[in-house]
Amino acid sequence: MPSQAASHPSNSLHVLYEAHEGKVSDKWASYIYLYDAAFNKLRDRPIRLLEIGIQNGGSLEIWARYFPNAVKIVGCDINERCRLLTYDDPRIAVVVGDANDDKIFEEIKSISPEYDIIIDDGSHLSSDIVRSFGFYFPLVTTGGVYVAEDLHCSYWESFEGGIEAPYSSIGFFKRLTDQVNRENWGAPLPASAALSFFADHWKAQFDDASLGLIEEVAFRNSTVIVSKGKPEDSLLGSRIVVGKTAIVDAAPQDFAGHSAAAPDQTQNSFGPMSERSEALLMTLPKRVVALEEALAEMEKALAEKNAELVHMQEQAAHAAACQAKLKADLVETRQYPQKALADKLGFHVLRGLVATPLPVPARMRERFARSAAKRDPKRSA
Ligand SMILES: C[S@@+](CC[C@H](N)C(=O)[O-])C[C@H]1O[C@@H](n2cnc3c(N)ncnc32)[C@H](O)[C@@H]1O
């Protein structure tokens, strides 16, 4: 619980909440103290306030009391039953419909083209939160604030979140802090470039001009407050170097009055021109699967080549055996005396004649057989 809990003046938001008896409002205690601190500077101004998600409508009654000089207090809720909500205070208006519908956005804008305070207490789905920021942050006035409530939901899967979910609403607002430091990116990119993953993933649209005016992104448990300032409010400014003695390092004195100039980061592989890390994380599982598939293909091709190699080795072994046999035959042939060779040849020729399918008389076959038997190399051996 914020420290403000201990002391609250008689007209604080906390006191108004405690005393409230009208329509029901449902907020966490820490928000009440946080809003008191954050909205106090606007309290007596003719502000315009928009709350996305009003349910029973009680918060609008309380805001009307908290901001006595408010000009417009607008609530938007998708629940059709919110049409039953009526208020005596003419400053309060209720728009029924999806806050992220173009027509509803136009209706809200027609009530007031600008708002000093916008509170998103709608569905708490990451998609809705990111898209609503894209729709409504451009309507925030200079000096105004945009609040997103109940960001604890962004850690939960059922609200399109998770502590490591690249697309969660808390991830979006963490990424939004880069806008505060846009001067230091080191590349001439439009403000929305850092949010390109969220624009693609949630089909959200971001306005470069208003992103360029983000002065502060402040987190508390479950809330973020994004403040809009003048362009010069988020600049680093010039370097102020004062004093006369610099016995450790005189270098700072050379930079007195210098303006900030970020070194070029266009070649930095983790710089502003590189792929957004959220997109990288999202595509990582797919990339791993693609690599595994490519590896499996390569292993299959390698196995096929190995089988071919084994076959070729077998053929080579067979060829070597044939070659050895031929060599042996050659050696044997060379060693034969001519008669033995003639006998061997004769034996083969006569055996062929004995077995010939030609119509040879039986007696002649017998003679061939006898002559072959005489020349049979096995017999002589
Ligand atoms: C937590 S309740 C709001 C409580 C209220 N702000 C209060 O202080 O008592 C959330 C409300 O958001 C509304 N809601 C959900 N999605 C919405 C959307 N896309 N546009 C507008 N309202 C939405 C729901 O109907 C619901 O009434």
The ligand as an SDF file (V2000), in Angstrom:
LIG
                    3D

 27 29  0  0  0  0  0  0  0  0999 V2000
  -13.4910   -3.6830  -14.0330 C   0  0  0  0  0  0  0  0  0  0  0  0
  -14.9370   -3.1490  -14.7770 S   0  0  0  0  0  0  0  0  0  0  0  0
  -14.8570   -1.4200  -14.6130 C   0  0  0  0  0  0  0  0  0  0  0  0
  -14.9750   -0.9310  -13.2190 C   0  0  0  0  0  0  0  0  0  0  0  0
  -15.1080    0.5580  -13.1190 C   0  0  0  0  0  0  0  0  0  0  0  0
  -14.0720    1.2570  -13.8000 N   0  0  0  0  0  0  0  0  0  0  0  0
  -15.1380    0.9970  -11.6950 C   0  0  0  0  0  0  0  0  0  0  0  0
  -14.2350    1.7540  -11.2860 O   0  0  0  0  0  0  0  0  0  0  0  0
  -16.0320    0.5870  -10.9710 O   0  0  0  0  0  0  0  0  0  0  0  0
  -14.5880   -3.4720  -16.4350 C   0  0  0  0  0  0  0  0  0  0  0  0
  -15.6460   -3.0370  -17.4080 C   0  0  0  0  0  0  0  0  0  0  0  0
  -15.0670   -2.9570  -18.6930 O   0  0  0  0  0  0  0  0  0  0  0  0
  -16.0580   -3.2280  -19.6490 C   0  0  0  0  0  0  0  0  0  0  0  0
  -15.4260   -3.5670  -20.9440 N   0  0  0  0  0  0  0  0  0  0  0  0
  -14.8480   -4.7240  -21.3110 C   0  0  0  0  0  0  0  0  0  0  0  0
  -14.3850   -4.6410  -22.5720 N   0  0  0  0  0  0  0  0  0  0  0  0
  -14.6770   -3.4020  -23.0110 C   0  0  0  0  0  0  0  0  0  0  0  0
  -14.4700   -2.7440  -24.2370 C   0  0  0  0  0  0  0  0  0  0  0  0
  -13.8610   -3.3400  -25.2810 N   0  0  0  0  0  0  0  0  0  0  0  0
  -14.8930   -1.4660  -24.3750 N   0  0  0  0  0  0  0  0  0  0  0  0
  -15.5190   -0.8690  -23.3320 C   0  0  0  0  0  0  0  0  0  0  0  0
  -15.7450   -1.4670  -22.1520 N   0  0  0  0  0  0  0  0  0  0  0  0
  -15.3350   -2.7090  -21.9790 C   0  0  0  0  0  0  0  0  0  0  0  0
  -16.8440   -4.3680  -19.0200 C   0  0  0  0  0  0  0  0  0  0  0  0
  -18.1430   -4.4480  -19.5650 O   0  0  0  0  0  0  0  0  0  0  0  0
  -16.8270   -3.9720  -17.5560 C   0  0  0  0  0  0  0  0  0  0  0  0
  -18.0190   -3.3340  -17.1960 O   0  0  0  0  0  0  0  0  0  0  0  0
  1  2  1  0
  2  3  1  0
  2 10  1  0
  3  4  1  0
  4  5  1  0
  5  6  1  0
  5  7  1  0
  7  8  2  0
  7  9  1  0
 10 11  1  0
 11 12  1  0
 11 26  1  0
 12 13  1  0
 13 14  1  0
 13 24  1  0
 14 15  1  0
 14 23  1  0
 15 16  2  0
 16 17  1  0
 17 18  1  0
 17 23  2  0
 18 19  1  0
 18 20  2  0
 20 21  1  0
 21 22  2  0
 22 23  1  0
 24 25  1  0
 24 26  1  0
 26 27  1  0
M  CHG  2   2   1   9  -1
M  END
$$$$
